[in-house]
Amino acid sequence: MEDNKNNKNKWLHLRMDEPSYQAVQRNFSKSTERNFSEYLRKILLDKPLFAGTKDTGLSEILAELHRLQKDLNKIGNNYNQMVHRLHLCDKEPEVKLWVARYNKERGILLEALQSLAEYIHQTAQKWLQ
């Protein structure tokens, strides 16, 4: 079976002075490319390059939403583990302990959801201005 993978296994070394390097970095930061090597590849191979600017406000929003999503995933995993363990409990003291932990995690979940709702509201207000 043939492997038609497009492996990039050749290195190109380039030396430049500091002002030239800073100019390339500035141009990269203005582009929409996320990867510096992909940006340079497009320039060197004369491929089309979108010269628009990055929407830093949107980047910040996406970073914050990603953080909130990770937090909610962690809370959801903890919640699922507690419910699973609660189903395995057969003694009353154990059940009481797990109910107490459930209530604590529920409070954390509600706080995270409130934080998410506030952030979405603030972002919507900024976006609609």
N, C-alpha and C positions, 0 to 999 in steps of 0.2 A: 504494500500500500504506500502510495506517495504522500509525503508530508508537504503540503503547500503552505506551511506557516511562513509568515513574513517576519522572521527573526531578524532583529537588528543586532548583528554581532560584529560589525566593523566600527572601529573607532576613528574619529577625525579629531586631531589635536590642533588647536588654534591658539596662537599667542597674540595678545593685544595689550595696548597700554591702558592705564586706568581710566582716562577720559572716554576712550572708545568703548570700554566695557560698561561704564556707567551709562553711556548713550544707548547701548543695546538693551541694558536692563530697563531704562526708562521707557523705551519703545515697547518692550515686552509687557511692562506693567500697564501700558495704555491699551494693549491689545486684549482680545477676548480669550486668548489661549491660556490654558491652565498649566501647561507643561512647557518649561523653557526649552527643552531639547526638541519638542515638536514644533515650537515657534521657530527655532533656528533651522530645522529641517525644511520647513515651508519657505523660508527666505532663501536658503541656499539652492533649493530645487525649483525656485521660481513658481511655486504653487500659490493659488489664491489665498490671500490672508485678509481676514476681516479687520479693518483698521478702526473699528468703533471702539468705544471706551467701555470699560467694565462698570456696571452699575454697583458701586460699593455699598449703597444703601440696601440693595437687594441681597448682596453677599452677606451683609451683617444679619439681615432677617433670616436668610437660609441657615446661617451658622447657629443662630439662636434657636430656630425651630428644630434643627438637628439635635442640639443639646437637650431640648425639652423632650424630643422623641426618645432619646436614649434613656432619660430619667424615667419616663413613663413605661418604657419597656422593662427596666429594672424593677420598678414597683409592681408591674403586672406579673413578672416572674415570681417575685416574692409572694404575691397574693395567691398565685396558682399553687406554689409549694405549700403554703399554709393550708389551703383548702384540701389538698391531697393528704397532708399529715393529719388534718382534723378528721377526715374520713377513716383513717387508720386507727385513731384513738378508740380505746374500748373502756377506759377508766374515767370516772368523773373528774378527778383532779387534773388529768391530762387535758380533758376537754375544756375545763375552765381556763387553764393556762393558754391553750390555743385560741380561745375566744378573746382573751385579753390581748394576745399578740395580733389577732385579726383586727380588733378595734384600733390598735396603735397603727397598723399598716393602713387601715381605712382612713385614718386621720391624715397620714402622710399623702395618700392618694388624693384626698380631697384638697389638700393644700397645693399639690402639684397641678391639679386641674384648675384650681382658682388662679394660680400663677399663669397658667397657659391662657386662660380666658382673659385675664388682664392684659397679657402681652398682645394677644390677638386684637383686643379692643384698642390698645394704644397704637399698634401698627396700622390698623384700619383708619384711625383718626389722622395719623400722619399722611397716609397714602391718599386720603380723600381731600386733603387741603389743597 
